[in-house]
């Protein structure tokens, strides 16, 4: 019969290797470093903020996903990722979750920057909301009910679903294009169950 210390050790190991716990920890550390290291510079600055042109600080493509403007920004994204990501992590692997988070966050941030720059209103991109919306979109489509829908129905669901998620869950002044593109990326990935490790 395993001892209490063995089961406690297994729980601690499980928590440590949970990709959602790791993601939230990285978000917290990167955000705090961004807030404290550049206090005299008037807030979070490069390399933590994704801004044009992309080739000037390519490391910001990834760092900007984990960095947040303030504690409220961090907490709101952490709640979304903790809840939705926690559900997804039960059927995903450590590697799949982290790759999806970084790729969807990067692509949604770049989309936000490129589209807004085209319209002349490009502002810096910061935070994990694009990746959070990708996880939310994934959860909406990666279910047995959606598996029975036709290709056209899925395309309609992705467009309508991503629009509804974006409009309903995006506060004013947030990165709407990042949210929309994240939701689309997540819904497409959900259609093919890309995060399912089984």
C-alpha positions as CSV (number, residue, x, y, z in Angstrom):
1,X,0.0,0.0,0.0
2,X,1.5,3.4,-1.0
3,X,2.3,5.8,1.8
4,X,0.9,9.3,2.1
5,X,4.2,10.8,1.2
6,X,4.3,8.8,-2.1
7,X,0.8,9.9,-3.1
8,X,1.7,13.5,-2.1
9,X,4.8,13.3,-4.2
10,X,2.7,12.0,-7.2
11,X,0.2,14.9,-6.8
12,X,3.0,17.5,-6.6
13,X,4.7,15.9,-9.7
14,X,1.3,15.9,-11.6
15,X,0.8,19.6,-10.7
16,X,4.3,20.6,-11.7
17,X,4.0,18.9,-15.1
18,X,0.5,20.1,-15.9
19,X,0.9,22.4,-19.0
20,X,-1.8,24.8,-17.7
21,X,0.0,25.3,-14.4
22,X,3.3,25.8,-16.3
23,X,1.7,28.3,-18.7
24,X,0.1,30.3,-15.9
25,X,3.4,30.3,-14.0
26,X,5.4,31.5,-17.1
27,X,2.8,34.2,-17.7
28,X,3.1,35.4,-14.1
29,X,6.9,35.5,-14.2
30,X,7.3,37.2,-17.6
31,X,4.6,39.8,-16.7
32,X,6.3,40.6,-13.4
33,X,9.7,40.9,-15.1
34,X,8.2,43.2,-17.7
35,X,6.6,45.4,-15.0
36,X,9.6,45.6,-12.7
37,X,12.5,45.7,-15.2
38,X,11.1,48.6,-17.1
39,X,9.4,50.6,-14.4
40,X,11.4,53.7,-15.3
41,X,10.5,53.3,-19.0
42,X,6.8,54.0,-18.4
43,X,5.5,50.4,-18.4
44,X,6.1,47.2,-20.4
45,X,8.4,47.7,-23.4
46,X,10.4,45.7,-25.9
47,X,11.1,42.9,-26.0
48,X,7.8,42.1,-24.2
49,X,5.5,44.0,-26.6
50,X,4.8,42.8,-30.2
51,X,5.1,45.8,-32.5
52,X,5.9,46.5,-36.1
53,X,8.2,45.8,-37.8
54,X,8.4,42.2,-36.7
55,X,12.0,41.7,-37.7
56,X,13.3,44.3,-35.3
57,X,12.6,42.1,-32.2
58,X,11.5,38.7,-33.3
59,X,11.7,37.4,-29.7
60,X,8.7,39.6,-28.9
61,X,6.5,37.3,-31.0
62,X,6.7,34.7,-28.2
63,X,7.4,36.9,-25.2
64,X,4.4,39.1,-25.9
65,X,2.1,36.1,-25.4
66,X,3.2,35.6,-21.8
67,X,3.6,39.3,-20.9
68,X,0.6,41.4,-19.7
69,X,0.0,45.1,-19.3
70,X,-1.1,44.9,-15.6
71,X,-2.5,42.6,-13.0
72,X,-6.1,42.9,-14.2
73,X,-5.0,41.9,-17.7
74,X,-3.0,39.0,-16.4
75,X,-5.8,37.7,-14.1
76,X,-8.5,37.9,-16.8
77,X,-6.4,35.9,-19.3
78,X,-5.3,33.5,-16.5
79,X,-8.9,32.7,-15.6
80,X,-9.8,32.0,-19.3
81,X,-6.7,29.8,-19.8
82,X,-7.0,28.1,-16.4
83,X,-10.6,27.1,-17.0
84,X,-10.7,26.2,-20.7
85,X,-7.1,25.0,-20.9
86,X,-7.6,22.9,-17.7
87,X,-10.5,21.0,-19.5
88,X,-8.4,20.5,-22.7
89,X,-5.3,19.4,-20.8
90,X,-7.1,16.2,-19.6
91,X,-7.0,14.8,-23.1
92,X,-3.9,16.6,-24.5
93,X,-0.2,16.0,-24.0
94,X,2.3,18.4,-22.4
95,X,4.0,19.0,-25.8
96,X,0.8,19.5,-27.8
97,X,-0.6,21.9,-25.3
98,X,2.5,24.1,-25.2
99,X,3.0,24.1,-29.0
100,X,-0.6,25.0,-29.6
101,X,-0.5,27.8,-27.0
102,X,2.6,29.3,-28.5
103,X,1.6,28.9,-32.2
104,X,-1.9,30.1,-31.8
105,X,-0.8,33.0,-29.6
106,X,1.9,34.0,-32.1
107,X,-0.3,33.8,-35.1
108,X,-3.2,35.7,-33.5
109,X,-0.8,38.4,-32.3
110,X,0.8,38.8,-35.8
111,X,-2.7,38.8,-37.4
112,X,-3.7,41.6,-35.0
113,X,-0.6,43.6,-35.9
114,X,-0.8,43.1,-39.7
115,X,-4.5,43.8,-40.1
116,X,-4.4,46.9,-37.9
117,X,-1.3,48.2,-39.6
118,X,-3.1,47.8,-43.0
119,X,-5.9,50.0,-41.6
120,X,-3.4,52.5,-40.1
121,X,-4.4,51.8,-36.6
122,X,-1.7,49.3,-35.5
123,X,-1.0,49.3,-31.8
124,X,1.3,47.0,-29.9
125,X,0.0,43.5,-29.1
126,X,0.4,42.1,-25.6
127,X,-1.1,39.2,-23.7
128,X,-2.3,35.6,-24.0
129,X,-5.9,36.4,-25.1
130,X,-5.4,35.2,-28.6
131,X,-4.1,31.9,-27.3
132,X,-7.0,31.9,-24.8
133,X,-9.6,32.4,-27.5
134,X,-7.9,29.6,-29.5
135,X,-8.4,27.2,-26.6
136,X,-12.0,28.4,-26.3
137,X,-12.6,27.9,-30.0
138,X,-11.0,24.5,-29.8
139,X,-13.3,23.5,-26.9
140,X,-16.4,24.6,-28.9
141,X,-15.7,22.4,-31.9
142,X,-13.8,19.4,-30.5
143,X,-16.8,17.5,-29.3
144,X,-18.8,14.5,-30.6
145,X,-21.7,16.7,-31.7
146,X,-19.5,18.8,-34.0
147,X,-18.0,15.6,-35.5
148,X,-21.4,14.9,-37.2
149,X,-21.6,18.2,-39.0
150,X,-20.8,18.6,-42.7
151,X,-17.9,20.6,-44.0
152,X,-20.1,23.6,-44.9
153,X,-21.8,23.5,-41.5
154,X,-18.4,23.5,-39.8
155,X,-17.2,26.5,-41.9
156,X,-20.4,28.4,-41.0
157,X,-19.9,27.4,-37.3
158,X,-16.3,28.6,-37.4
159,X,-17.2,32.0,-38.9
160,X,-20.3,32.6,-36.8
161,X,-18.8,31.0,-33.6
162,X,-15.6,33.0,-33.8
163,X,-17.5,36.2,-34.4
164,X,-19.8,35.6,-31.5
165,X,-17.0,34.6,-29.2
166,X,-15.0,37.7,-30.2
167,X,-17.9,40.2,-29.9
168,X,-19.3,38.7,-26.6
169,X,-16.0,38.2,-24.8
170,X,-13.8,41.1,-26.0
171,X,-13.8,44.2,-23.8
172,X,-13.5,47.5,-25.6
173,X,-10.0,48.5,-26.5
174,X,-8.8,44.9,-26.6
175,X,-7.2,43.1,-29.6
176,X,-10.3,42.1,-31.5
177,X,-8.5,40.7,-34.5
178,X,-6.2,38.6,-32.2
179,X,-9.3,37.3,-30.5
180,X,-11.1,36.5,-33.7
181,X,-8.1,34.9,-35.4
182,X,-7.3,32.9,-32.2
183,X,-10.9,31.6,-32.1
184,X,-10.7,30.6,-35.8
185,X,-7.4,28.8,-35.3
186,X,-8.8,27.0,-32.3
187,X,-12.0,25.9,-34.1
188,X,-10.0,24.6,-37.1
189,X,-7.7,22.7,-34.7
190,X,-10.7,21.4,-32.8
191,X,-12.3,20.1,-36.0
192,X,-9.3,17.8,-36.4
193,X,-8.8,17.2,-32.6
194,X,-5.2,18.3,-32.9
195,X,-4.7,18.5,-29.1
196,X,-6.1,15.0,-28.5
197,X,-3.2,12.8,-27.4
198,X,-5.2,9.6,-27.4
